[in-house]
Amino acid sequence: MSATLNPRPRIDVPPTVRETLAPDERAALREQCRELLRANDAVLVAHYYTAPEIQELADDTGGYVSDSLDMARFGHEHPAATLVVAGVRFMGETAKILNPEKRVLMPDLAAECSLDLGCPPDEFSAFCDAHPDRTVVVYANTSAAVKARADWMVTSGSALDVVRHLDARGEKILWAPDRYLGEYVQTATGADMLLWNGACVVHEEFKGEELAELKRAHPEARVLVHPESPAPVVALADYVGSTSGLINEVRSAPNDTFIVATDSGIFHKMREAAPGKTLIEAPTAGRSATCRSCAACPWMAMNGLRKLREALLVGERHEIRVPADIAERARRPIARLLEFAAARKQEIYGNNDA
């Protein structure tokens, strides 16, 4: 069984506005942010979809660039008293949930996520209440309040393993919020899944027909697709995986050319991983286009050096806060995933950390 019931909530998507800096100003801001990170006993963790200068600053100052859960995990293990999360709001919340004793700042608290916005906690809670026989599994791209209503949290890299595990135990699943990732997981596992009707404004715009044309024009290219994409796009993929998985595929696959269906911000790390390879953006335009994002998240674009400096100068206005009761309940599905992932790693590698 796989079905969706709720109408899609309306989301107002802002325009994508990237910070524009002259070279001298960029260099000055980088140095100011570097000094402010040191003065605030802070570490910068950034998502793969943020601007290259943010990712570079994180790397250069002993911070970290990764996916959302790994960002929070790194922050938990790092001794810094303050975490600066360059990404979108749910990432800051996850960092705060896993690090309640630390101050968590974000360059812009208005940096949201369409998956988060498209899954309002009250409506989702009512959806769960209507199906009490189902195990509630939510994607990382959700608010703390939605996670607090869940039994499990998953990432794109762990979703298949977790759902297979639950299905093997005979559990029926209520899934939220990304219907495309849910459909991908349901098809791969055969699990009984009831899907919330949400989508990422970036990945939903990739076009199957136009991707097929691009693939014919570049027969040598390996097609890499994030599973938040629609099924016709996923069907054309040579590899489907998480952000980390896509980067590793560019690094390790023998192909010289790749067509990539995910946020174009990932190209920075892909070029670092494989500087001699050619990367082509999968199409968001064409005959069937309604492009709102053009392969770039408008909320990720809100992270810039100017706002980062402001967050480090006037931290209180940029601080993530999660009510204690919600944080306590949201921590349980996250902890369950971390424990499951650790057990899977032990099962695969034993005592070898490779």
BELWO-V272158 format. One record per backbone hydrogen bond with DSSP energy under -1.0 kcal/mol. CO is the residue of the C=O (numbers start at 1). NH is the residue of the N-H. E is the energy in kcal/mol with one decimal. If there is no record, write none. Layout:
co = <CO;CO>
nh = <NH;NH>
e = <E;E>
//
This chain:
co = <1;3;22;23;24;25;26;27;28;29;30;31;32;33;34;35;36;37;38;41;41;43;44;45;46;47;51;52;53;54;55;56;57;58;59;64;66;67;68;69;70;71;72;73;74;81;82;83;84;86;88;88;89;90;91;92;93;94;95;99;103;104;105;108;110;111;113;114;116;120;121;122;123;124;125;126;128;131;135;136;136;137;138;140;143;144;146;147;152;154;155;158;159;160;161;162;163;164;166;167;172;173;174;175;176;177;178;179;180;181;182;183;184;185;186;192;194;196;198;200;202;203;207;208;209;210;211;212;213;214;218;222;223;223;224;225;226;230;230;231;233;234;239;242;243;244;245;246;247;248;249;256;257;258;259;260;261;263;264;265;266;267;268;269;270;274;278;280;283;286;295;297;299;300;304;305;306;307;308;309;310;315;316;318;323;324;325;326;327;330;331;332;333;333;334;335;336;337;338;339;340;341;342;343;344;345;346;349>
nh = <193;195;26;27;28;29;30;31;32;33;34;35;36;37;38;39;40;42;41;81;82;84;64;86;66;50;55;56;57;58;59;60;61;63;62;46;48;71;72;73;74;75;76;77;78;103;43;105;45;47;91;92;93;94;95;96;97;98;99;102;83;320;85;111;112;89;117;118;119;124;125;126;127;128;129;130;131;134;174;151;152;176;154;142;147;148;149;150;138;140;159;162;163;164;165;166;167;168;171;170;135;194;137;196;139;198;182;183;184;185;186;187;188;189;190;173;175;198;179;204;205;206;211;212;213;214;215;216;217;218;221;259;238;239;261;241;229;233;234;235;236;237;225;246;247;248;249;250;251;252;253;278;222;280;224;282;226;266;267;268;270;271;272;273;274;277;258;260;207;289;264;301;302;303;308;309;310;311;312;313;314;318;319;106;327;328;329;330;331;334;335;336;153;337;338;339;340;341;342;343;344;345;346;347;348;349;350;352>
e = <-2.6;-3.4;-2.6;-2.3;-2.2;-2.7;-2.4;-1.9;-2.3;-2.9;-2.3;-2.2;-2.5;-2.5;-1.7;-2.6;-2.0;-2.8;-1.3;-1.1;-1.9;-2.7;-1.9;-2.9;-2.1;-1.8;-2.0;-3.0;-1.7;-2.2;-2.3;-2.7;-1.4;-3.0;-1.1;-2.9;-1.0;-2.2;-1.8;-2.4;-2.6;-2.2;-1.8;-1.6;-1.6;-2.0;-2.1;-3.1;-2.9;-2.1;-1.5;-1.2;-2.4;-2.4;-2.2;-2.2;-2.7;-2.1;-1.1;-1.8;-3.0;-3.0;-3.1;-1.7;-1.2;-3.1;-3.1;-1.8;-1.7;-2.7;-2.7;-1.9;-2.0;-2.5;-2.5;-1.6;-1.5;-1.7;-2.8;-2.3;-2.2;-1.7;-2.3;-2.3;-2.3;-2.1;-1.2;-1.6;-2.5;-1.6;-1.7;-2.4;-2.6;-2.4;-2.1;-2.4;-2.9;-2.3;-2.3;-1.9;-3.3;-2.6;-2.9;-2.3;-2.3;-1.2;-2.2;-2.6;-2.3;-2.5;-2.8;-2.5;-2.0;-2.1;-2.8;-3.0;-3.2;-1.3;-2.7;-2.4;-1.1;-1.3;-2.1;-2.3;-1.6;-2.2;-2.6;-1.9;-1.7;-1.2;-2.0;-2.0;-2.5;-1.8;-3.1;-1.8;-1.7;-1.1;-2.2;-2.5;-1.2;-1.6;-2.4;-2.7;-2.0;-2.4;-1.9;-1.9;-2.0;-2.5;-2.7;-3.2;-2.3;-2.8;-3.2;-2.5;-2.2;-1.9;-1.7;-1.1;-2.0;-2.7;-1.6;-2.4;-2.2;-1.8;-2.5;-3.0;-1.9;-1.7;-3.4;-1.6;-1.3;-1.7;-2.2;-2.5;-2.2;-2.4;-1.8;-1.6;-3.0;-1.8;-1.2;-2.0;-2.9;-2.3;-1.7;-2.8;-1.8;-1.2;-3.0;-2.3;-1.3;-1.6;-2.3;-2.6;-2.2;-3.1;-2.2;-2.2;-2.4;-2.4;-2.3;-2.3;-2.2;-3.2;-2.1;-1.8>
//
